[in-house]
Amino acid sequence: MGEIPKAPIARIMKQSGAERVSEDAKDAVTNYLEEVVRDITVEANKVAKIAKRKTIKEEDIELAIKNL
């Protein structure tokens, strides 16, 4: 894991009201977000394949999110 940078996550958390954010908290959020992205991508890929496409489009992502 570790594909999503922690700095933007920390900024979002601080903008949401957190005064300080520990490294463990940033790690937990980024790990969760990476897992969510994987789940959405797997589902969106299924949708694209049904449509006989290799490219995942925005509507595939939207449908994948609804399906999850």
Biopython code that builds the backbone (N, CA, C, O; Angstrom):
import numpy as np
from Bio.PDB.StructureBuilder import StructureBuilder

atoms = [
    (1, "MET", "N", (0.833, -1.172, 0.000)),
    (1, "MET", "CA", (0.000, 0.000, 0.000)),
    (1, "MET", "C", (0.885, 1.246, 0.000)),
    (1, "MET", "O", (2.091, 1.158, -0.232)),
    (2, "GLY", "N", (0.287, 2.389, 0.258)),
    (2, "GLY", "CA", (1.062, 3.607, 0.309)),
    (2, "GLY", "C", (1.106, 4.359, -1.003)),
    (2, "GLY", "O", (2.070, 5.079, -1.263)),
    (3, "GLU", "N", (0.099, 4.214, -1.833)),
    (3, "GLU", "CA", (0.056, 4.903, -3.114)),
    (3, "GLU", "C", (-0.479, 6.328, -2.995)),
    (3, "GLU", "O", (-0.059, 7.207, -3.748)),
    (4, "ILE", "N", (-1.391, 6.567, -2.070)),
    (4, "ILE", "CA", (-1.986, 7.894, -1.898)),
    (4, "ILE", "C", (-1.091, 8.699, -0.950)),
    (4, "ILE", "O", (-0.770, 8.232, 0.142)),
    (5, "PRO", "N", (-0.689, 9.902, -1.361)),
    (5, "PRO", "CA", (0.163, 10.721, -0.484)),
    (5, "PRO", "C", (-0.584, 11.127, 0.794)),
    (5, "PRO", "O", (-1.779, 11.421, 0.768)),
    (6, "LYS", "N", (0.144, 11.134, 1.894)),
    (6, "LYS", "CA", (-0.456, 11.449, 3.189)),
    (6, "LYS", "C", (-0.692, 12.942, 3.388)),
    (6, "LYS", "O", (-1.617, 13.325, 4.103)),
    (7, "ALA", "N", (0.123, 13.789, 2.773)),
    (7, "ALA", "CA", (0.009, 15.240, 2.999)),
    (7, "ALA", "C", (-1.373, 15.776, 2.620)),
    (7, "ALA", "O", (-1.965, 16.512, 3.408)),
    (8, "PRO", "N", (-1.912, 15.433, 1.439)),
    (8, "PRO", "CA", (-3.252, 15.939, 1.122)),
    (8, "PRO", "C", (-4.320, 15.390, 2.071)),
    (8, "PRO", "O", (-5.289, 16.080, 2.389)),
    (9, "ILE", "N", (-4.138, 14.162, 2.513)),
    (9, "ILE", "CA", (-5.088, 13.561, 3.461)),
    (9, "ILE", "C", (-5.056, 14.351, 4.772)),
    (9, "ILE", "O", (-6.102, 14.677, 5.334)),
    (10, "ALA", "N", (-3.866, 14.651, 5.247)),
    (10, "ALA", "CA", (-3.736, 15.426, 6.489)),
    (10, "ALA", "C", (-4.369, 16.806, 6.330)),
    (10, "ALA", "O", (-5.031, 17.292, 7.247)),
    (11, "ARG", "N", (-4.169, 17.445, 5.161)),
    (11, "ARG", "CA", (-4.780, 18.761, 4.916)),
    (11, "ARG", "C", (-6.301, 18.674, 4.967)),
    (11, "ARG", "O", (-6.958, 19.519, 5.575)),
    (12, "ILE", "N", (-6.855, 17.649, 4.325)),
    (12, "ILE", "CA", (-8.314, 17.480, 4.328)),
    (12, "ILE", "C", (-8.812, 17.259, 5.751)),
    (12, "ILE", "O", (-9.831, 17.823, 6.149)),
    (13, "MET", "N", (-8.099, 16.443, 6.512)),
    (13, "MET", "CA", (-8.504, 16.174, 7.891)),
    (13, "MET", "C", (-8.450, 17.456, 8.731)),
    (13, "MET", "O", (-9.332, 17.702, 9.554)),
    (14, "LYS", "N", (-7.416, 18.263, 8.519)),
    (14, "LYS", "CA", (-7.295, 19.518, 9.267)),
    (14, "LYS", "C", (-8.371, 20.510, 8.842)),
    (14, "LYS", "O", (-8.927, 21.221, 9.679)),
    (15, "GLN", "N", (-8.667, 20.560, 7.539)),
    (15, "GLN", "CA", (-9.733, 21.434, 7.057)),
    (15, "GLN", "C", (-11.088, 20.999, 7.600)),
    (15, "GLN", "O", (-12.028, 21.792, 7.659)),
    (16, "SER", "N", (-11.180, 19.736, 7.994)),
    (16, "SER", "CA", (-12.426, 19.201, 8.543)),
    (16, "SER", "C", (-12.512, 19.377, 10.055)),
    (16, "SER", "O", (-13.468, 18.921, 10.682)),
    (17, "GLY", "N", (-11.504, 20.042, 10.647)),
    (17, "GLY", "CA", (-11.595, 20.380, 12.057)),
    (17, "GLY", "C", (-10.558, 19.750, 12.964)),
    (17, "GLY", "O", (-10.480, 20.109, 14.139)),
    (18, "ALA", "N", (-9.752, 18.811, 12.454)),
    (18, "ALA", "CA", (-8.733, 18.193, 13.303)),
    (18, "ALA", "C", (-7.590, 19.177, 13.518)),
    (18, "ALA", "O", (-7.052, 19.726, 12.557)),
    (19, "GLU", "N", (-7.218, 19.400, 14.777)),
    (19, "GLU", "CA", (-6.105, 20.309, 15.054)),
    (19, "GLU", "C", (-4.773, 19.665, 14.718)),
    (19, "GLU", "O", (-3.895, 20.295, 14.128)),
    (20, "ARG", "N", (-4.631, 18.403, 15.101)),
    (20, "ARG", "CA", (-3.408, 17.653, 14.816)),
    (20, "ARG", "C", (-3.809, 16.264, 14.354)),
    (20, "ARG", "O", (-4.842, 15.735, 14.766)),
    (21, "VAL", "N", (-2.984, 15.676, 13.496)),
    (21, "VAL", "CA", (-3.276, 14.342, 12.971)),
    (21, "VAL", "C", (-2.016, 13.490, 13.105)),
    (21, "VAL", "O", (-0.954, 13.856, 12.601)),
    (22, "SER", "N", (-2.141, 12.361, 13.782)),
    (22, "SER", "CA", (-0.985, 11.486, 13.971)),
    (22, "SER", "C", (-0.669, 10.723, 12.688)),
    (22, "SER", "O", (-1.512, 10.599, 11.800)),
    (23, "GLU", "N", (0.551, 10.218, 12.608)),
    (23, "GLU", "CA", (0.951, 9.398, 11.460)),
    (23, "GLU", "C", (0.080, 8.160, 11.354)),
    (23, "GLU", "O", (-0.295, 7.754, 10.254)),
    (24, "ASP", "N", (-0.248, 7.551, 12.503)),
    (24, "ASP", "CA", (-1.105, 6.361, 12.492)),
    (24, "ASP", "C", (-2.482, 6.675, 11.924)),
    (24, "ASP", "O", (-3.055, 5.871, 11.189)),
    (25, "ALA", "N", (-3.009, 7.845, 12.265)),
    (25, "ALA", "CA", (-4.320, 8.243, 11.747)),
    (25, "ALA", "C", (-4.256, 8.459, 10.247)),
    (25, "ALA", "O", (-5.150, 8.020, 9.524)),
    (26, "LYS", "N", (-3.211, 9.132, 9.763)),
    (26, "LYS", "CA", (-3.048, 9.339, 8.319)),
    (26, "LYS", "C", (-2.904, 7.997, 7.608)),
    (26, "LYS", "O", (-3.492, 7.786, 6.548)),
    (27, "ASP", "N", (-2.121, 7.088, 8.193)),
    (27, "ASP", "CA", (-1.956, 5.754, 7.609)),
    (27, "ASP", "C", (-3.290, 5.016, 7.526)),
    (27, "ASP", "O", (-3.599, 4.388, 6.513)),
    (28, "ALA", "N", (-4.072, 5.095, 8.594)),
    (28, "ALA", "CA", (-5.356, 4.393, 8.621)),
    (28, "ALA", "C", (-6.299, 4.925, 7.541)),
    (28, "ALA", "O", (-6.961, 4.150, 6.851)),
    (29, "VAL", "N", (-6.355, 6.247, 7.400)),
    (29, "VAL", "CA", (-7.239, 6.847, 6.398)),
    (29, "VAL", "C", (-6.759, 6.510, 4.989)),
    (29, "VAL", "O", (-7.564, 6.134, 4.137)),
    (30, "THR", "N", (-5.462, 6.639, 4.736)),
    (30, "THR", "CA", (-4.965, 6.348, 3.387)),
    (30, "THR", "C", (-5.141, 4.875, 3.035)),
    (30, "THR", "O", (-5.489, 4.550, 1.900)),
    (31, "ASN", "N", (-4.909, 3.989, 3.986)),
    (31, "ASN", "CA", (-5.126, 2.559, 3.721)),
    (31, "ASN", "C", (-6.582, 2.279, 3.389)),
    (31, "ASN", "O", (-6.878, 1.517, 2.469)),
    (32, "TYR", "N", (-7.490, 2.893, 4.135)),
    (32, "TYR", "CA", (-8.917, 2.712, 3.876)),
    (32, "TYR", "C", (-9.291, 3.245, 2.493)),
    (32, "TYR", "O", (-9.997, 2.579, 1.736)),
    (33, "LEU", "N", (-8.817, 4.443, 2.168)),
    (33, "LEU", "CA", (-9.136, 5.045, 0.868)),
    (33, "LEU", "C", (-8.593, 4.208, -0.284)),
    (33, "LEU", "O", (-9.257, 4.057, -1.309)),
    (34, "GLU", "N", (-7.398, 3.666, -0.122)),
    (34, "GLU", "CA", (-6.831, 2.809, -1.164)),
    (34, "GLU", "C", (-7.685, 1.561, -1.369)),
    (34, "GLU", "O", (-7.886, 1.124, -2.502)),
    (35, "GLU", "N", (-8.180, 0.998, -0.294)),
    (35, "GLU", "CA", (-9.046, -0.177, -0.398)),
    (35, "GLU", "C", (-10.360, 0.175, -1.100)),
    (35, "GLU", "O", (-10.855, -0.600, -1.919)),
    (36, "VAL", "N", (-10.918, 1.331, -0.781)),
    (36, "VAL", "CA", (-12.150, 1.779, -1.424)),
    (36, "VAL", "C", (-11.922, 1.969, -2.924)),
    (36, "VAL", "O", (-12.750, 1.562, -3.739)),
    (37, "VAL", "N", (-10.799, 2.590, -3.283)),
    (37, "VAL", "CA", (-10.475, 2.796, -4.701)),
    (37, "VAL", "C", (-10.357, 1.444, -5.411)),
    (37, "VAL", "O", (-10.849, 1.286, -6.528)),
    (38, "ARG", "N", (-9.715, 0.484, -4.775)),
    (38, "ARG", "CA", (-9.594, -0.854, -5.375)),
    (38, "ARG", "C", (-10.968, -1.480, -5.592)),
    (38, "ARG", "O", (-11.247, -2.016, -6.664)),
    (39, "ASP", "N", (-11.820, -1.412, -4.582)),
    (39, "ASP", "CA", (-13.157, -2.000, -4.694)),
    (39, "ASP", "C", (-13.963, -1.352, -5.809)),
    (39, "ASP", "O", (-14.616, -2.042, -6.592)),
    (40, "ILE", "N", (-13.919, -0.030, -5.882)),
    (40, "ILE", "CA", (-14.650, 0.692, -6.926)),
    (40, "ILE", "C", (-14.109, 0.319, -8.303)),
    (40, "ILE", "O", (-14.879, 0.112, -9.241)),
    (41, "THR", "N", (-12.794, 0.235, -8.424)),
    (41, "THR", "CA", (-12.182, -0.087, -9.707)),
    (41, "THR", "C", (-12.539, -1.488, -10.171)),
    (41, "THR", "O", (-12.817, -1.695, -11.352)),
    (42, "VAL", "N", (-12.535, -2.446, -9.266)),
    (42, "VAL", "CA", (-12.910, -3.816, -9.631)),
    (42, "VAL", "C", (-14.343, -3.840, -10.161)),
    (42, "VAL", "O", (-14.621, -4.456, -11.190)),
    (43, "GLU", "N", (-15.237, -3.174, -9.461)),
    (43, "GLU", "CA", (-16.644, -3.131, -9.876)),
    (43, "GLU", "C", (-16.808, -2.379, -11.194)),
    (43, "GLU", "O", (-17.549, -2.822, -12.072)),
    (44, "ALA", "N", (-16.125, -1.247, -11.339)),
    (44, "ALA", "CA", (-16.211, -0.456, -12.567)),
    (44, "ALA", "C", (-15.648, -1.233, -13.754)),
    (44, "ALA", "O", (-16.158, -1.121, -14.869)),
    (45, "ASN", "N", (-14.618, -2.004, -13.523)),
    (45, "ASN", "CA", (-14.040, -2.821, -14.582)),
    (45, "ASN", "C", (-15.044, -3.865, -15.071)),
    (45, "ASN", "O", (-15.124, -4.139, -16.269)),
    (46, "LYS", "N", (-15.805, -4.441, -14.149)),
    (46, "LYS", "CA", (-16.852, -5.396, -14.527)),
    (46, "LYS", "C", (-17.894, -4.715, -15.416)),
    (46, "LYS", "O", (-18.334, -5.281, -16.417)),
    (47, "VAL", "N", (-18.282, -3.502, -15.041)),
    (47, "VAL", "CA", (-19.267, -2.739, -15.810)),
    (47, "VAL", "C", (-18.732, -2.443, -17.215)),
    (47, "VAL", "O", (-19.456, -2.589, -18.200)),
    (48, "ALA", "N", (-17.482, -2.032, -17.304)),
    (48, "ALA", "CA", (-16.876, -1.726, -18.603)),
    (48, "ALA", "C", (-16.800, -2.976, -19.477)),
    (48, "ALA", "O", (-17.038, -2.907, -20.683)),
    (49, "LYS", "N", (-16.472, -4.106, -18.879)),
    (49, "LYS", "CA", (-16.388, -5.355, -19.650)),
    (49, "LYS", "C", (-17.754, -5.770, -20.185)),
    (49, "LYS", "O", (-17.860, -6.264, -21.308)),
    (50, "ILE", "N", (-18.801, -5.572, -19.383)),
    (50, "ILE", "CA", (-20.157, -5.875, -19.844)),
    (50, "ILE", "C", (-20.490, -5.013, -21.053)),
    (50, "ILE", "O", (-21.172, -5.462, -21.974)),
    (51, "ALA", "N", (-20.008, -3.776, -21.048)),
    (51, "ALA", "CA", (-20.224, -2.851, -22.162)),
    (51, "ALA", "C", (-19.221, -3.089, -23.298)),
    (51, "ALA", "O", (-19.185, -2.341, -24.275)),
    (52, "LYS", "N", (-18.409, -4.141, -23.151)),
    (52, "LYS", "CA", (-17.393, -4.517, -24.157)),
    (52, "LYS", "C", (-16.369, -3.414, -24.387)),
    (52, "LYS", "O", (-15.988, -3.112, -25.518)),
    (53, "ARG", "N", (-15.935, -2.819, -23.271)),
    (53, "ARG", "CA", (-14.907, -1.790, -23.324)),
    (53, "ARG", "C", (-13.771, -2.166, -22.391)),
    (53, "ARG", "O", (-13.967, -2.860, -21.393)),
    (54, "LYS", "N", (-12.581, -1.697, -22.731)),
    (54, "LYS", "CA", (-11.419, -1.867, -21.862)),
    (54, "LYS", "C", (-11.213, -0.634, -20.990)),
    (54, "LYS", "O", (-10.589, -0.705, -19.932)),
    (55, "THR", "N", (-11.741, 0.486, -21.445)),
    (55, "THR", "CA", (-11.563, 1.755, -20.741)),
    (55, "THR", "C", (-12.691, 1.974, -19.738)),
    (55, "THR", "O", (-13.870, 1.881, -20.080)),
    (56, "ILE", "N", (-12.314, 2.263, -18.504)),
    (56, "ILE", "CA", (-13.296, 2.606, -17.475)),
    (56, "ILE", "C", (-13.662, 4.070, -17.654)),
    (56, "ILE", "O", (-12.791, 4.938, -17.707)),
    (57, "LYS", "N", (-14.961, 4.334, -17.746)),
    (57, "LYS", "CA", (-15.457, 5.699, -17.909)),
    (57, "LYS", "C", (-16.114, 6.177, -16.616)),
    (57, "LYS", "O", (-16.347, 5.410, -15.682)),
    (58, "GLU", "N", (-16.400, 7.473, -16.606)),
    (58, "GLU", "CA", (-17.015, 8.077, -15.419)),
    (58, "GLU", "C", (-18.317, 7.373, -15.050)),
    (58, "GLU", "O", (-18.576, 7.118, -13.874)),
    (59, "GLU", "N", (-19.132, 7.060, -16.049)),
    (59, "GLU", "CA", (-20.408, 6.405, -15.743)),
    (59, "GLU", "C", (-20.209, 5.011, -15.141)),
    (59, "GLU", "O", (-21.051, 4.543, -14.374)),
    (60, "ASP", "N", (-19.099, 4.345, -15.484)),
    (60, "ASP", "CA", (-18.782, 3.050, -14.875)),
    (60, "ASP", "C", (-18.476, 3.222, -13.395)),
    (60, "ASP", "O", (-18.904, 2.426, -12.560)),
    (61, "ILE", "N", (-17.729, 4.275, -13.087)),
    (61, "ILE", "CA", (-17.402, 4.575, -11.686)),
    (61, "ILE", "C", (-18.676, 4.885, -10.903)),
    (61, "ILE", "O", (-18.875, 4.380, -9.799)),
    (62, "GLU", "N", (-19.532, 5.716, -11.485)),
    (62, "GLU", "CA", (-20.778, 6.088, -10.808)),
    (62, "GLU", "C", (-21.648, 4.861, -10.545)),
    (62, "GLU", "O", (-22.210, 4.717, -9.460)),
    (63, "LEU", "N", (-21.756, 3.986, -11.529)),
    (63, "LEU", "CA", (-22.557, 2.772, -11.363)),
    (63, "LEU", "C", (-21.903, 1.840, -10.345)),
    (63, "LEU", "O", (-22.596, 1.216, -9.541)),
    (64, "ALA", "N", (-20.581, 1.744, -10.374)),
    (64, "ALA", "CA", (-19.860, 0.896, -9.423)),
    (64, "ALA", "C", (-20.114, 1.369, -7.999)),
    (64, "ALA", "O", (-20.337, 0.556, -7.102)),
    (65, "ILE", "N", (-20.080, 2.676, -7.791)),
    (65, "ILE", "CA", (-20.315, 3.220, -6.445)),
    (65, "ILE", "C", (-21.727, 2.896, -5.981)),
    (65, "ILE", "O", (-21.940, 2.560, -4.816)),
    (66, "LYS", "N", (-22.695, 2.997, -6.893)),
    (66, "LYS", "CA", (-24.080, 2.662, -6.539)),
    (66, "LYS", "C", (-24.222, 1.183, -6.201)),
    (66, "LYS", "O", (-25.007, 0.807, -5.331)),
    (67, "ASN", "N", (-23.448, 0.343, -6.903)),
    (67, "ASN", "CA", (-23.542, -1.104, -6.706)),
    (67, "ASN", "C", (-22.865, -1.577, -5.422)),
    (67, "ASN", "O", (-23.169, -2.660, -4.922)),
    (68, "LEU", "N", (-21.956, -0.775, -4.890)),
    (68, "LEU", "CA", (-21.220, -1.217, -3.694)),
    (68, "LEU", "C", (-21.974, -0.962, -2.436)),
    (68, "LEU", "O", (-21.488, -1.278, -1.350)),
]
sb = StructureBuilder()
sb.init_structure("model")
sb.init_model(0)
sb.init_chain("A")
sb.init_seg("    ")
for serial, (resi, resn, name, xyz) in enumerate(atoms, 1):
    if name == "N":
        sb.init_residue(resn, " ", resi, " ")
    sb.init_atom(name, np.array(xyz, "f"), 0.0, 1.0, " ", f" {name:<3s}", serial, name[0])
structure = sb.get_structure()
